[in-house]
Amino acid sequence: MISAEQNDFMTQVGAGTPAGTLLRRYWQPVALSEELKGPRPLKPVQLMGQHFVLFRDESGRLGLLDRDCPHRGADLAYGRLEDGGLRCAFHGWLFDATGQCRETPAEPVGSKLCTRIRQGAYPVVEKSGVIFAYLGEGEPPAFPEFDCFVAPDSHTFAFKGLWECNWLQALEVGMDPAHASFLHRFYEDEDTAESYGKQFRGASADSDLAITKVLREYDRPDIHVQAAPFGMRLTTLRKLTEAQTHVRVTNVVFPQAFVIPMSTEMTISQWHVPVDDHRCYWYAIFTSFTKPVDKQQMRAQRLETIELPDYISRKNKRNEYGYSAEEQATKTYTGMGMDINVHDQWACESMGSIQDRTREHLGTTDKGIVAYRRLLVQAIEAAQAGAPVPVRPDAAQASALTGPPSIDGVASVDAVDGYCEQADRARRLNCDWASARLKD
């Protein structure tokens, strides 16, 4: 059992909170690159309860500033992008991407006031269609050389969606491999050749066996949790016959990301990022190991259930997630359509905006959640004590963090232990960008 105090310790993310202090020690997705397209590349954003303005200046440089002008507190989200920075519409004070005030035009000629004014500014980096920000003290960690960060732009696609719940329960759903056999159960198997861009709809690697059939008919998985240099690895085994076992390997990248298999050709790297204590965005980078990603198709598929400009799910608690009793009886386990993101969203939001973990009763299949919480608490305590926290690599360490291998396939019983690495290597050898890195 977890106490209310322990629950707050893990879930609250505002400035100065224990978990908030830890998460600020890592790069956090703050927007999609596509959100800064158009004639005015500026966007107000909220991250871990703080308010910022994100912009791209005339030279293409990204900036992330505190949203309130340091002069009189006016909203910089309505500022003017000009003269190499962001100019407040109240009195014309100009700030560059580093937060340095460049002009205070209403002041007397010769005034040096601007040299003494700095706005809160934060490092930002653009990676594979996602803009990351670092809000913590000191130098940020290096980015690991994961596939999603090193694949060419043609082979990645990024998207996001808003959930109205705390970041931790959204993250924990991915550490629970057993739920997929129920929450994502489909009563009929579609043509796996039509599964492009859809999770849990294709065939498992090294077989023509539909993943939907595996999840539906083999619902008592054997789950193994291992520590890894990037966090944790979960290996889920489902015994199909005396000769064959279904193997699914997913990775938890500390503190709040996953690298998981989507299909035989794609992986998903996904972050659950707090807007505040009660809402979070999922950010996903899809990485292809075969042909370039059909970004138009991937985007169109997701816009069927996600509404712009705030990337809000069209199916949500206000319309009962599209629930249909008839569908639940005949087509899907939930009755909430065919998009598994909606299923996960319902499960997490239905717990309340912050799950009351004092009432939960964990089982054997929750071992990944238990292991992660232990790691999280230890890291929060280390951050509070000023001690080193896990998975903050320097440049040399980051180059050694590659992959990580993530696979969904069928192995012979005697080859289960090495199956993930072997299947991953075979996939890389047939991929132009990945094979070049493998040889290096």
Secondary structure, 3 states (H helix, E strand, C coil): CCCHHHHHHHHCCCCCCHHHHHHCCCCEEEEEHHHHCCCCCEEEEEECCEEEEEEECCCCCEEEEECECCCCCCEHHHCEEECCEEECCCCCCEECCCCEEEECCCCCCCCCHHHHCECCECCEEEECCEEEECCCCCCCCCCCEEHHHHCCHHHEEEEEEEECCCHHHHHHHHHCHHHHHCCCCECCCCCHHHCCCCCCCCECECCCCEHHHHHHHCCCCEEEEEEECCEEEEEEEEECCCCEEEEEEEEEECCCEEEEECCCCEEEEEEEEECCCCCEEEEEEEEECCCCCCHHHHHHHHHCCEECCCCEECCCHHHHHHCCHHHHHHCECCCCCCCHHHHHHHHHHCCCCCCCHHHCCCCHHHHHHHHHHHHHHHHHHHHHHCCCCCCCCCHHHHHHCEECCCEEEEEEHHHHHHHHHHHHHHHHHCCHHHHHHHHC
